[in-house]
Amino acid sequence: MAEGRVVCKNYYLWFMIQELEIAIKKASLLSETQQKEIAKIIVDEIGWEASFDSSQHKLLSLAEEAKQEYKAEKTKPLEL
């Protein structure tokens, strides 16, 4: 194990941290432009995950509402 690494009971968490560490080391060899692109992708992805996680209750509510409208025959087929 790498020096300074905290031993974690959750092996999967440790594995993911190690994988991210390797990815960042590899990314550090890329040009500044490529590094900025990768950083933006990572930050955008984290933002999307947080947004998605915080909207789960609303999405479930909308899905339930749509299901009830379908059962009550208040919906129409989508004609494309």
Salt bridges, closest charged atoms under 4 A:
GLU21 OE1 - ARG5 NH2 2.99
GLU21 OE2 - LYS25 NZ 3.61
GLU32 OE2 - LYS36 NZ 3.26
ASP44 OD2 - LYS40 NZ 2.63
GLU64 OE1 - LYS67 NZ 3.64
